[in-house]
Amino acid sequence: MSDVNITLKLKFTILSDILYQRITMKNILLFLLLATTAITCLAGEESIMADRPGFSTGTYTVKPHVFNVELGYQHAFSNNGSEQSSQSLPLMVLRTGLSEKIEFDLLWDGLNIDKEKNQPTTTSKADVSVGGKYRIYESEQYNFTALGILSLPTGTSPSKSNHVDPLFGLLWDYSLTENTSLFGTIQASSYEVDSSRIYDAQAAIGASFSHTESIGTFVEIYTIVPSKSTLEREHVLDGGVTYLLTQDIQLDFNIGIGLNDSSPHFVGFGIASRF
């Protein structure tokens, strides 16, 4: 075989190896890209799970490296003919996962604008609260989650408390069908009134319904019972509608009806976003 043929054969072999390596690497990179895209799409199939609206807090905890920002507005008015009303915004909750079972929460009701007939309107800042949730048990049919929150005296009067006030609760839900679930909470909190430490019990039970992939509704009834009989109990029936604008954005509207004179009526709306 001539030197020219040997040289051409070597060049052809080297060129073939190079093309083979490039094609192989291209296929590998393409496979990795498709796999990554598939995993991302699968991960994104789960829609945002917001705590708002409603009195009850959901059992779901946000995943690590994910943030939920939930904002809202509420207008409450008296149920006893006193012509008192209040507005609260932005009713902010910032949630992020610390682990697969634990999330951290930062809560702030924002500004409270109180109005009473023949009285000047007062504006105050609510206290900031920090806390979180821990998923005790989870399954496809039912879940249990613990809730703990500390309210810090950071606001202004009359919304401000001068002490650190704790709240603890047990959250639960139970799937009846693919589109219907029961949910509820049992909570206890502590706060000071006139230099006296007050405790109260809070309980709620409700049902949620999924009508389409985007539209859901809920209804619940809750009660707040103070430890001192001189303080009024609250009994409220509320419900609302949620609309999934995208997989990461939820809009909502809710309304509440006070079932006794000390329980206000209210109406509100909000948005929750995940990023």
C-alpha positions as CSV (number, residue, x, y, z in Angstrom):
1,M,0.0,0.0,0.0
2,S,1.4,3.4,-1.0
3,D,2.2,6.1,1.6
4,V,-0.6,8.3,0.0
5,N,-3.2,5.5,0.6
6,I,-2.0,5.0,4.2
7,T,-2.2,8.8,4.9
8,L,-5.7,9.0,3.4
9,K,-6.8,6.0,5.4
10,L,-5.5,7.5,8.6
11,K,-7.1,10.8,7.9
12,F,-10.4,9.1,7.2
13,T,-10.2,7.0,10.4
14,I,-9.4,10.1,12.5
15,L,-12.2,12.1,10.8
16,S,-14.7,9.2,11.4
17,D,-13.7,9.0,15.1
18,I,-14.2,12.7,15.5
19,L,-17.6,12.7,13.8
20,Y,-18.6,9.7,15.9
21,Q,-17.6,11.4,19.1
22,R,-19.4,14.6,18.1
23,I,-22.5,12.7,17.2
24,T,-22.4,10.7,20.4
25,M,-21.8,13.8,22.5
26,K,-24.6,15.6,20.7
27,N,-27.0,12.7,21.4
28,I,-26.0,12.6,25.0
29,L,-26.5,16.4,25.4
30,L,-29.8,16.1,23.6
31,F,-30.9,13.3,25.8
32,L,-29.9,15.3,28.9
33,L,-31.7,18.3,27.7
34,L,-34.9,16.3,27.0
35,A,-34.7,14.6,30.3
36,T,-34.2,17.9,32.2
37,T,-37.1,19.4,30.3
38,A,-39.3,16.4,31.1
39,I,-38.4,16.6,34.8
40,T,-39.1,20.3,34.9
41,C,-42.5,19.8,33.2
42,L,-43.4,17.0,35.5
43,A,-42.4,19.2,38.5
44,G,-44.5,22.1,37.2
45,E,-47.6,20.0,36.8
46,E,-48.5,20.5,40.5
47,S,-50.4,23.8,40.9
48,I,-49.7,26.3,43.6
49,M,-51.3,25.4,47.0
50,A,-52.1,28.7,48.7
51,D,-53.2,29.2,52.3
52,R,-55.6,31.9,51.4
53,P,-58.5,32.5,51.4
54,G,-60.4,31.4,54.5
55,F,-59.9,31.0,58.2
56,S,-58.3,27.5,58.1
57,T,-54.7,27.1,57.1
58,G,-53.9,24.4,54.6
59,T,-51.9,21.3,55.5
60,Y,-49.6,21.7,52.4
61,T,-46.0,22.9,53.0
62,V,-44.0,24.7,50.4
63,K,-41.0,22.8,48.9
64,P,-37.4,23.9,49.6
65,H,-36.1,26.7,47.3
66,V,-39.6,27.7,46.4
67,F,-41.4,30.8,47.6
68,N,-45.2,31.6,47.9
69,V,-46.2,35.2,48.2
70,E,-49.9,35.7,49.1
71,L,-51.5,39.1,49.3
72,G,-55.1,40.1,50.0
73,Y,-57.6,42.8,51.0
74,Q,-60.5,42.6,53.4
75,H,-63.3,44.9,54.3
76,A,-65.1,44.1,57.5
77,F,-68.2,45.8,58.9
78,S,-70.1,45.4,62.1
79,N,-73.0,43.0,62.6
80,N,-74.7,44.9,65.5
81,G,-75.8,48.2,64.0
82,S,-72.9,50.3,65.3
83,E,-71.8,51.4,61.8
84,Q,-68.2,50.4,62.4
85,S,-66.0,49.1,59.6
86,S,-62.3,48.3,59.0
87,Q,-60.1,47.6,56.0
88,S,-56.9,45.5,56.1
89,L,-54.2,45.2,53.4
90,P,-52.0,43.8,52.1
91,L,-52.6,40.7,54.3
92,M,-49.2,39.4,53.3
93,V,-47.9,35.8,53.9
94,L,-44.5,34.9,52.7
95,R,-43.8,31.1,52.7
96,T,-40.8,29.0,51.8
97,G,-39.7,25.5,52.5
98,L,-36.9,24.6,54.8
99,S,-37.2,20.9,54.1
100,E,-39.7,18.5,52.5
101,K,-41.8,18.7,55.7
102,I,-41.1,22.1,57.2
103,E,-41.9,25.6,55.9
104,F,-41.1,29.0,57.3
105,D,-43.8,31.7,57.3
106,L,-43.6,35.5,57.6
107,L,-47.0,37.2,58.1
108,W,-48.1,40.8,58.2
109,D,-51.7,42.1,57.9
110,G,-50.3,45.5,56.9
111,L,-52.4,48.6,57.5
112,N,-55.7,48.5,59.4
113,I,-58.0,51.4,58.6
114,D,-60.8,51.7,61.2
115,K,-63.9,53.9,60.7
116,E,-66.8,54.6,63.0
117,K,-69.7,56.9,62.6
118,N,-69.1,60.5,63.8
119,Q,-65.5,59.5,64.7
120,P,-62.2,60.3,62.9
121,T,-60.8,57.4,60.8
122,T,-57.7,55.8,62.4
123,T,-54.9,54.0,60.6
124,S,-52.5,51.6,62.3
125,K,-49.9,49.0,61.4
126,A,-50.4,45.4,62.4
127,D,-47.8,43.3,64.2
128,V,-45.5,41.1,62.2
129,S,-45.7,37.3,62.9
130,V,-43.2,34.6,62.3
131,G,-43.7,30.8,62.4
132,G,-44.1,27.8,60.3
133,K,-45.7,24.4,59.6
134,Y,-44.5,20.8,60.1
135,R,-46.1,17.9,58.1
136,I,-46.8,15.3,60.7
137,Y,-48.4,12.8,58.4
138,E,-49.3,12.8,54.7
139,S,-51.1,10.4,52.4
140,E,-53.3,10.6,49.3
141,Q,-56.4,10.5,51.4
142,Y,-55.7,12.5,54.6
143,N,-53.0,14.8,56.1
144,F,-52.1,16.2,59.5
145,T,-49.9,19.3,59.9
146,A,-48.7,21.3,63.0
147,L,-48.8,25.1,63.0
148,G,-46.9,27.5,65.2
149,I,-46.8,31.3,65.0
150,L,-45.4,34.0,67.2
151,S,-46.8,37.6,66.9
152,L,-44.2,40.2,67.6
153,P,-45.0,43.7,69.0
154,T,-43.9,45.7,65.9
155,G,-47.1,47.5,65.0
156,T,-48.7,50.7,66.1
157,S,-51.8,51.2,68.3
158,P,-54.5,50.1,68.4
159,S,-53.5,47.2,66.3
160,K,-50.2,46.7,68.2
161,S,-49.8,44.2,71.0
162,N,-47.1,45.0,73.6
163,H,-46.2,41.3,74.1
164,V,-45.1,38.3,72.1
165,D,-48.3,36.3,71.5
166,P,-48.2,32.6,70.5
167,L,-50.6,30.5,68.5
168,F,-50.5,26.7,68.0
169,G,-52.7,24.6,65.9
170,L,-53.3,21.2,64.3
171,L,-54.5,21.2,60.7
172,W,-56.1,18.4,58.8
173,D,-57.8,17.5,55.5
174,Y,-59.5,14.4,54.2
175,S,-60.3,13.5,50.5
176,L,-63.9,12.3,50.1
177,T,-63.7,12.1,46.3
178,E,-61.3,13.2,43.6
179,N,-63.0,16.7,43.6
180,T,-64.2,17.0,47.2
181,S,-62.3,17.3,50.4
182,L,-63.1,18.1,54.0
183,F,-60.7,20.2,56.1
184,G,-60.4,21.9,59.4
185,T,-58.2,23.2,62.3
186,I,-58.0,23.2,66.0
187,Q,-56.0,26.1,67.4
188,A,-55.2,27.8,70.7
189,S,-53.7,31.3,71.1
190,S,-52.7,33.7,73.9
191,Y,-52.7,37.5,74.2
192,E,-53.0,40.2,76.8
193,V,-56.0,42.4,77.5
194,D,-55.8,45.0,80.3
195,S,-52.6,43.4,81.7
196,S,-54.3,40.1,81.9
197,R,-53.3,37.1,79.8
198,I,-56.2,35.7,77.8
199,Y,-56.4,32.3,76.1
200,D,-58.8,31.3,73.4
201,A,-59.7,28.2,71.5
202,Q,-60.4,28.3,67.8
203,A,-62.0,25.6,65.7
204,A,-63.1,25.3,62.1
205,I,-64.5,22.7,59.7
206,G,-65.2,23.1,56.0
207,A,-65.4,21.5,52.6
208,S,-63.6,22.4,49.3
209,F,-64.7,21.5,45.8
210,S,-62.8,21.4,42.5
211,H,-65.1,22.2,39.6
212,T,-62.6,22.4,36.8
213,E,-58.8,22.5,36.5
214,S,-58.9,26.2,37.2
215,I,-62.0,26.9,39.4
216,G,-62.5,25.8,43.0
217,T,-64.9,26.8,45.8
218,F,-65.0,26.3,49.6
219,V,-67.2,26.8,52.5
220,E,-66.4,26.7,56.2
221,I,-67.7,27.6,59.6
222,Y,-65.4,28.7,62.5
223,T,-65.7,29.8,66.1
224,I,-63.3,31.6,68.5
225,V,-64.0,31.1,72.2
226,P,-62.1,33.3,74.7
227,S,-61.2,32.0,78.2
228,K,-62.9,34.9,79.9
229,S,-66.7,34.9,79.7
230,T,-66.7,38.7,79.6
231,L,-65.2,38.6,76.1
232,E,-67.5,37.9,73.2
233,R,-67.4,34.7,71.2
234,E,-67.2,34.8,67.4
235,H,-69.1,32.4,65.1
236,V,-68.6,33.0,61.3
237,L,-69.7,31.2,58.1
238,D,-67.5,32.0,55.2
239,G,-66.8,30.8,51.7
240,G,-65.2,31.7,48.5
241,V,-64.0,31.0,44.9
242,T,-60.4,30.4,43.7
243,Y,-59.3,30.8,40.1
244,L,-56.0,29.3,38.9
245,L,-54.7,31.9,36.4
246,T,-51.6,29.8,35.7
247,Q,-49.9,26.9,37.5
248,D,-48.1,29.5,39.7
249,I,-50.7,32.2,40.2
250,Q,-54.1,31.9,42.0
251,L,-56.8,34.6,42.3
252,D,-59.5,34.4,45.0
253,F,-62.6,36.1,46.3
254,N,-64.3,35.3,49.7
255,I,-67.1,36.5,51.8
256,G,-68.0,35.9,55.5
257,I,-71.2,36.2,57.4
258,G,-71.2,36.8,61.2
259,L,-73.6,34.5,63.0
260,N,-73.8,36.6,66.2
261,D,-73.6,40.3,67.0
262,S,-69.9,40.2,67.9
263,S,-68.9,38.6,64.6
264,P,-68.4,41.0,61.7
265,H,-69.4,40.4,58.1
266,F,-66.6,40.8,55.6
267,V,-65.6,40.6,52.0
268,G,-62.2,40.2,50.5
269,F,-60.0,39.2,47.5
270,G,-56.4,38.3,46.9
271,I,-53.7,36.8,44.9
272,A,-51.1,34.1,45.5
273,S,-47.9,33.6,43.4
274,R,-45.2,31.0,43.4
275,F,-41.6,31.4,42.2
